[in-house]
Amino acid sequence: MPDVPIPVPAFDHESAPFWEGCNRHELLIQRCAACGKARFYARPACPDCTSEAFAWEKASGKATLYSWTIIHPPTLPAFKDKVPYPVILVELKEGVRMISNIVDCKNEDLRIGMPLEVTFEKVSDGVTLHRFRPAAR
């Protein structure tokens, strides 16, 4: 069976700036202009104060491992050679959480609270995904 491309995110009006940032190797989050609360995933209104005023900002890329799960077969054809692999939930220094993948780390070395840093992987023309790796010491 030939290589199957991995599924890529669909860019929409709200999320396009995030994915464009990933293409530039920048991890972007939204910050409410009214209450100052950071948020991720991209939304048109603040979940805390409902303001529609916000700005995109570059996040530090520093995170801690909040949780994870290990994916086992069956899985999508594009991932069949990668199982078992972790899907992680990280908490950014800015306080928001996001789901991603981890690289340069064995499954058995995952630890809640471990420091991570963002990295980026180009997966197709026009699509770069954010990943995390153990932070340099």
BELGIGI-V759406 format. One line per field, one symbol per residue. burial: I if it has 9 or more other C-alpha atoms within 8 Angstrom, else O. A space follows every 10 residues. Layout:
BEGIN
burial: ???
END
This chain:
BEGIN
burial: OOOOOOOOOO OOOOIIIIIO IIIOIIIIII IIIOOOOIII OIOOOIOOOO IOOIOIOOIO IIIIIIOIOO IOOOIOOIII OOIOIIIIII IIIOOIIIOI IIOOIOOOOO OOOIIIIIII OIOOOOIIII IIIIOOO
END
